[in-house]
Amino acid sequence: MEDVVVQGESEVVRQVGSRRAEGTMLSFEQQSIVELVVGKKKSVFFTGSAGTGKTVVLRAIVDSLRRIHAKDPERVAITASTGLAACSIGGSTLHRYAGIGLGSGSVAELVKKIRMDRKALGRWRKCEVLIIDEISMVDGVLFDKLESISRVLRRNSLPFGGIQLVATGDFFQLPPVGRGSSNPTFVFDAESWATSIHRTVLLTSVFRQRDHGMSSCFGVWRSILLTSIAFASMLDELRVGVVTAKTEGCLRRLDRPLVKGCIQATELFPTRRQVDFANATKMRGLSGRTMVYVADEGGKAPNVASLLEHCMAPRSLELKLGAQVMLIKNLDETLVNGVVGTVRDFRSESSYEDDDYESEQFANEIGEEFVEVKRGRHQGMPHAAKRWPVVVFPTRDGVDKEILCMPEDWKVEQPAGVVQACRRQVPLILAWALSIHKAQGQTLDLVKVDLEGTFETGQAYVALSRATTIDGLWVRNFQPGRIKVSSRVVEFYRSLQRGSGDDGH
């Protein structure tokens, strides 16, 4: 076994990521949302189909509010309905932030519970802006409870006790989880929704379903553009549960093998069990030895493990030469969260910079079947000798890009900047298969979707809309009846398009 001592992440990677964040541009409609929230201090719900840039807008809002409240960051609460979404934006789950546990019980019981938690009570009384990502998965009954709780704890009769709300999500995607055998209530049906939200904004420009490598030849560019528009239109139909004869015929023609170079289409499954089985099967098919990267974890919270339970980065990552992997961090303009590549080598930093180094040495130097690379304070090889995966990514500009994947950080922070939990891990996951739930919010160039096992409203749409182009989508077992949509959600969005949801109150 190989024990190594963990040191800091690559300075180059940090700088590249910073430049990318600073250079992010917003469209006019995206910037208008930031102005409503930051400039006019309105409580806003913004929504839109997959690929309209909801996450980009949210991050711009978070960055702006953090700068404004830099001296007192606890005034901005960054939360999400699920642990996965919370980790993605560097916040906590709504339940954990509110201090309500599972949220069961009456308002009076939950108020009593929070008052016994000094930190949770302090958060409620100090909060000025409450951000809720993926609000489509928040139950309406819970939303009403939180609204009442906030008025009681803050001794303020205004909606949400005077807290400004910033909420985002797409109700056509995965719905709230039902409580026991009961049907969940969408949050827009909550009694306090209309009084708590001042403005609702519907994003309409789709950025995901566009080609990123347009030719300078006008004829080719026009063909690509028309195909992208057609694909976005088809997804808009499926989003609202419409399957025209043209769309059905198109989806049936997409049942064909899909491979680009050495990259196979990432297959999306409804359950984690199916994903684990598919990835394990592919790993067993590769020859050679296994490298196991064990994450380093820490933080101020006593329950670090539970806080990191839904972190995108796995606690333990097994890789082999030839493994198909996905990058789960933005490193620069082309190496972004969601790009898929192949492990071609394992090298130390020093050997990676040595042009005379031969990759075959790796197989000769390692005698064990499993080589474990631990992150933490262990005696072992010097930093320069640690072996990290070398991955080749076929980027969208048509040029393969090779990088040495060094460890990165995933943090769960309190508003004051205190790191409650942190995981440092190589920014990769196996990418032959992903769960539909984990893929929500991802952008994939090659996607394989088997609709036979889909069972929930919005599930098929989430899976199909992960693709950037129709040429990168492989659909199996398509049947119109497998495109499930809530009639209540359809009705809600029709009201927005008629304009009744834009003015709030």
Buried (B, 14 or more C-beta within 10 A) or exposed (E): EBEBBBEEBBEEBBEBBEEBEEEEEBBEBBEBBBEBBBEEEBBBBBBBBBBBBBBBBBBBBBBBBBEBBEEEBBBBBBBBBBBBBBBBBBBBBBBBBBBBEEBEBEBEEBBEBBBEBEEBBEBBBBBBBBBBBBBBBBBBBBBBBBBBBBBBBBEBEEBBBEBBBBBBBBBBBBBBEEBEEEEBBBBBBBEBBEBBBBBBBBBEBBBBBBBEEBEEEEEEEEEBEEBBEBBBEBBBBBBBBBBEEEBBEBBEEBBEEBEEEEBBBBBBBBEEEBBBEBBBEBBEEBEEBBBBBBBBBEBEBEEBEEBBEBBBBBBEBBBBBBBBBBBBBBBBEBBBBBBBBBBBBBBBBEBBEEEEBEEEEBEEEBEEEEBBBBBBEEEBBEBEEBBBBBBBBBBBEEEEBEBBBBBBBBBBBBBEEEBBBBBBBBBBBBBBBBBBBBBBBBBBBBBBBBBEEBEBBBBBBBBBBBBBBBBBBBBEEBBBEBBBBBEBBBEBBEEBEEEEBEEBE
